[in-house]
Amino acid sequence: MKPLSGSAKLPIRGRIAADRITKNLVLRLKPGAIALISHDDMDTLAAESLLEARVRAVINAGRTITGSLPIKSALRLLEAGVPVFEIAPSDYDQAAASSRAVIHKNGISLDHGWVPCTAFTQELWLERFTLASMGEKQQLRRFIENTLHYAQYEQAVILEPLQCPPLRTCLVGKQVLIVVRGAGYKQDLVALTSYIRSRRPVLIGVDGGADALLECGFRPHLIVGDMDSVTDAALRCGAELLVHGYLDGRAPGLERVKAAGLEAATVLSGGTSEDLALLLAYDQQCELMVTVGLHSHMLDFMEKGRPGMGSSWLVRMKVGGKLVDAKGISKLYAQAAELKSIPVRAGWKAYVKSLFI
């Protein structure tokens, strides 16, 4: 970690782009904008997306890290030189109604008025991160209890095959690549480029995962999800659309698809949309499923606001024989490249040994 720093150089001026849901905001951010969000415990994906959007600053009408989760997301913004300021939740609407902002040390000048703010510094992050780390054991205990409780409740739903209408996209006997917008998904997807080009798996984008595929030059064959974080461009790319409907019969994503003049099938399922994608590939008798960006551990799920992973745990138990999780594969490629760059005379054995000292 870099040395702790003070506040950013002020004042900061810029146009405001606002949305209470960060994943929706990043789809329309322009470089140099001031991002206005309302996000307690900013997750890794949100921080990565804000950095990629090259925002000038972030104003958060929430607690960037509450002290309940040991997350490093906001620290990445600060270390990259993107300042973060916190305002009261009650001031969000006034800030969102403004087109421009001038951020000062203790407040923000808006089109019509002024709201107080506090700079979110590395010192403040360290204080709350330390507090969260001290309570991590209790968090894990509650997470496990919640997971086991809902696993018992949801097992009947997971054990039964999906009631899925006939699909145009054939998965039988084929390898399938399922892309989810989880931490590090873009780097891992790029690392799999040669696999995609050589094996030509069926490409399934889970909501915004479809946009990730398109950004890497691949058109998804199938888009699965609530359709809440996928762009209109992805919906119109020609992929087959499968809306995740809830067990009570509701399917809010279908309304968006119809409003766009498109057609989609609906599958009712419990759990998350990534759970649905895994079950779909399994029930359609795929040969192998490779996943990118899959949420896989406590912090992953708690950053998404899920206090447990009952259904996801059961799904992984069911499909595990065909599942290859590529999460973090880009790090392995980076290490391999580093090893290749070492002169032979330096001795690769000595280098490898040094990694464990």
N, C-alpha and C positions, 0 to 999 in steps of 0.2 A: 504494500500500500504506500502511496506517496505521502509525504509529510502533510500534516493537517494544515489547511489553508484558512484564510479569513474570508471576508465577503467579496463579491464580485465588484468590478469597476462600475460605478454608477455615475449618472443615471443610465438606464437602459430604455431605449425607445423602439417601438415596433407595432405592427398590426396584430390584433388579437384574433386567434382562431380558438373557438370554444366548443367543448362537448363534455358532458359529464362522464361519458363512456370513452376511455382513452383509445380503445381499439378502433372505435368509429372515427375518432378525430384524426388519427394518424393517416387514414386513407385520403384525407384532403388537405393535409398540411403542406405549406409551401416553405422553401428555405427562407430563414430569417424571421419567421413568424414567432410570436409569443404564444405558446400553447397554454390555454386555460383548461384545467382538468379538475375533477373532484375524485380523488383516488387515494383512499387509505391503503397503506402498505403497497406502494407501487411495485408491481411485479417485474421480473426480468425482461419479459417480452415487451412490456410497455416502455421500459427504459431504452431497450435496443431500438425500438421503432422510433422513438423521439430523437435519438441520436442520428439514425439514418435519414430522418426528415430534415436534419440540420436546423433545428429550432434555435432561436436566439436566446430564449429563456423559457422557463416553465413556471407558471403560477398554479399552485395546487390549493383548492378549497377543501382540503382534507389533510390528514397527517401522513406525510410521505413515508414515514416509518413510525408505527405506533408504539413499538417496544414489545409487541407480542410475537413477532416473527423475526428471526435473525436473517434479514435479507440485505443484499449488497447492491440492489438495483440502483437506488438513488446515488450511491457513491460513484457508480460508473459515469453518471451524468456530470457530477461535480469534477471528477478527475479528467473528464474530457473537455472541461471548460464551459459547460452549460449550467448557468446558475439556476437555482430553484428557490422559489419564494412561497410561503404559506400564508393564506388568508383564511378568515373565518368562513365556515360553510354558508352562513347567512349572507355573505357578501358576493356569492357566486353570481347570482342573477344580475346584480348591478354591473359587475365586471363583464359578464357575457353580453350585455346589451351595448357595450362600447365597441367601437371599431379599432381604437388605438389606445395604447397605454404608455405611460412614462413611469418606470419603476425607480423609486428613490430608496433611501436606507430604511425608512420606517413606514413607507406608504406608497400607494400607486395612484397617480393622477389618471383619471379616465375622461371620456368625452363629457360626462356630466357628473362630476363629483370626485370623490377621493375615498379610498379604503385603506385601512392599515394593513401592513404586511410584516412578516418576519423572514429574514434570510435563513434558508436551511443550509447550514454549514457542515463541513466534515466533522467538526467537533460535536455538533448536535447528533449527526448520524452515529458516531462512535458511542455516544452516551446511550442512545436508544438501542443500538445493536447489542451492546454489552448487557443491557437489561433483558433483552429478548433471549440472549444466549443462556442466561442464568435460569430461565424458565423453560428451556427447550425440552428437558426431560418430562416435565408435566404436560407440555403440548403433545409430545409423542405418545404419552400414555392415553390422553383423551382421544387422539387421532386413531389409535389402535382399537380402543373400545368402540368408537363410532363405526369404524370399518367392519368390525365383527358383528355389530348389531345389525347394520344394513345388509351385510352379506347374508345373514340368516333370513332377513325379510325378502331379499330380492332373488334368492337362489332359484325359485320356481320359474321366474321370468327368464333368467339367463339360461337355464337348462333346456328350455324348449326352443326349437328352431324358430327363426324369424318368419313372420307371415309376410313374405315379400312378393310383390307382383312380378311378372316376367320382365327381365331386363334386356335391353338391346346389347349391352356390354357383356360379353361372355367371359367368365372368370374360371370356368371349369378347367382344371389341369394347368393353369397358368400361374406365373409368378406375378405378385401384386405389390406395388409400392404405394403405401398410404402416408400422406404428408399432412401433418398437423402443425399449427402455428404454436409450437412450444419453444422453450429457450434453446438457442443455438440451431434452430431448424434450417436456416439459410446456409450456414457453413457446412452442415452435414449433407444437405441436398447437393451442394456444389461438389462435395467429395465423392458423391455417388454418380456423378455425370457419366463416367465411363461405363459403370454398371448399367445405367439406363440405356445408353446407346448400343451396348453390345447385347444385352438380354431382352430389351424392349418389353419390360413388364407392363401390365395394365396399371395406369396411373390414376389413383384416387386422391382427390383433394378434399380434406375435411374443412368445410367453410373457407377461411382465409388461406388454407393450405393450397387451394386451387390457384390463388394469386401467386404464391411462392413458385409453383411449377411454371406458370406463365413467365414470371420474371427470369427464370433460368432457361427459357426457350423451349419448354415442353408444354404441350396442351393436354390437360387432364381428360381422361376418357369418361370419368364419373366424378360428380361433386356430391358429397354427402354432408348433411348438417342442418342446423337451424336456419341457415341462410342469413344470419345476422351480421357476419363480419367478412363476407365475401363481396367483392366489388361487382358492379353491374357489368363491367367488361368481362369478368370471369364467367358470370352467369350466361353471357351471350357468346361465349367462345366456341360453342358447339358441343360441349360435354353433356352427357346424360345427367339429369338432375334427380336426386333422391332426397326428399325432405324428411327430416327426423321428426316424427310425431310422438307426442307423449302418450302414456298408457291410458289417460283419461279421454283420448280422442282428439285433443287439441293439436293443431299443427300451424303455429303462427308463421313459420317460414313459407308456407304455401301461399299466403296472401301476397308476400313480396314477389314471388315468382309469377303469380297471375297478373299482378300489377305491371310487371315488365312485359306482359304479353307472351310469356313462356309456359311450357308445360312441364310437369314434374310428377313423379310417383311419390307416394307417401308410405313410410314404414313406421309402425308404432313400436317403440322400444323404450325400456328404462335406461338409466345411466346416461353417459355423455355421448356426444356425436362420434367421438373417436371409438368408443365402445361399439357403437352401431357399425362403424366401418369395419372393425375387426370381425364382428359376428357375421356380417354380410359376406366378407371374403371367405370365411370359414364355411358357412352354410352353402355357399356357391361352389364349394369343393375346389378351391384354389390349390396349387401345388405348394406355394410358399408365400408368406407375406412379410415384406420388409417395411419397417416403420421409421419415419423421421419426425422428430419433434414430439413424440409421445410423452405424456405426463406419467411419471413413473415413481415418484417418491413423495414424502410428506410435504416438503416445502413447495413442490410443484403444484400439488392440489390445494394447499392452503393459500397460495398466492392467487389461485382462481376462486377463492371463497368457498371451497368445498372442505368441510371438517373431517372428511373420511373418504375412502375409495372402495366402498363395499362392492359395487357393481363392477368397477374396473378390475379389482382383484379377481373376482370370479371369472370375468371374461378372459383374463390372461391365463388363468388356470385351465380354461376350456380350450383355448386356441394355441397354447404354448408350444405344442409339438411342431407347429408350422410357422412360428413367429421368430423373426430375426429383428431385434431392436437395434437400429443404427445410431441411436443417440450417442453423441460424442465421438463418432467415427472420424470427424475432421481433425480431432486432436491427435488421433493415431497417425493420420497421414502427415500431420505437421511434425511429429516426432520422427517419422521415417525419413522425411526430407532433411531433418536436422542431422540424423545419423549419416546420411549419404554425403553431407557437406563436410564431414570430418576427414582430414587428410589421413591416408592409410598409415603413414609413418607415426601418427599420433597414437595409434593403437585403439581400435574400437572397443576392445575388451576393457581397457583401462577406463574409457569413457563410461561404458555401461556400469562398471563397478562404482564409479564416482556418483552415479545417480542414487545409490543406496547408502551412501555414507552420511 
